[in-house]
Amino acid sequence: SNVNAARLELKLFRDAAAAAHMKDAAAAAHMK
């Protein structure tokens, strides 16, 4: 259904955002 598709899209978006955040955090830690 559209609801399931929206939930999956939101999950993928949040997963991608979390991955980008972790990447930025790792880069910031490496720069110190």
C-alpha positions as CSV (number, residue, x, y, z in Angstrom):
1,S,0.0,0.0,0.0
2,N,1.0,3.6,-0.2
3,V,1.4,3.7,3.6
4,N,4.0,0.9,3.5
5,A,5.8,2.6,0.6
6,A,5.9,5.9,2.5
7,R,7.2,4.2,5.6
8,L,9.9,2.4,3.6
9,E,10.9,5.7,2.0
10,L,11.1,7.4,5.4
11,K,13.2,4.6,6.8
12,L,15.7,4.8,3.9
13,F,15.8,8.6,4.2
14,R,16.5,8.3,8.0
15,D,19.1,5.6,7.4
16,A,20.9,7.7,4.8
17,A,20.8,10.7,7.1
18,A,22.2,8.7,10.0
19,A,25.0,7.3,7.8
20,A,25.9,10.8,6.6
21,H,25.9,12.0,10.2
22,M,28.2,9.2,11.3
23,K,30.5,10.0,8.4
24,D,30.6,13.7,9.3
25,A,31.2,12.8,13.0
26,A,34.0,10.5,12.0
27,A,35.6,13.1,9.8
28,A,35.3,15.7,12.5
29,A,36.9,13.4,15.1
30,H,39.7,12.6,12.6
31,M,40.4,16.3,12.1
32,K,41.0,17.0,15.8
